[in-house]
Amino acid sequence: MAVINSYEAVFVISLKQGEEAVAETVKKFKDLIEKHATLESVDEWGKRKLAYLINKESDAYYVLYNFKSEAGLPAELDRVAKITDGVLRSMIIKKDA
C-alpha cells in the first residue's frame, strides 16, 4: 500500500509572456496535480514584487498548491517545472502530518 503525504508547492511565474501564458501555466500544474493526486487547494497570490531580480524581472505571479499524493509526484512536478518556460522558481515541500 502506498503512503500518502501532504505537500505544498509554490510556483513563481514570469509575467513577460502575458496574462494568458500565466493562466495556462497555472492550469497546467493544476491539471497535472489533479491527474496524479488529490488537490486540496489552489491559492493564487497574484502579482508580487520579487526580493531580487530573476532574469532581469522585478515582478512575478505566485501560486500555491496544496495536495496529497504518493512520494513520486513531487519529483515529477519539480522536473516539469524546470523544463516549463515561464517558471522562474518553484519549491515543493512535504508538510508535517
C-alpha positions, 0 to 999 in steps of 0.5 A, a space after each residue: 500500500 502506498 503512503 500518502 503525504 501532504 505537500 505544498 508547492 509554490 510556483 513563481 511565474 514570469 509575467 513577460 509572456 502575458 496574462 494568458 501564458 500565466 493562466 495556462 501555466 497555472 492550469 497546467 500544474 493544476 491539471 497535472 496535480 489533479 491527474 496524479 493526486 488529490 488537490 486540496 487547494 489552489 491559492 493564487 497570490 497574484 502579482 508580487 514584487 520579487 526580493 531580487 531580480 530573476 532574469 532581469 524581472 522585478 515582478 512575478 505571479 505566485 501560486 500555491 498548491 496544496 495536495 496529497 499524493 504518493 512520494 513520486 509526484 513531487 519529483 515529477 512536478 519539480 522536473 516539469 517545472 524546470 523544463 516549463 518556460 515561464 517558471 522562474 522558481 518553484 519549491 515543493 515541500 512535504 508538510 508535517 502530518 
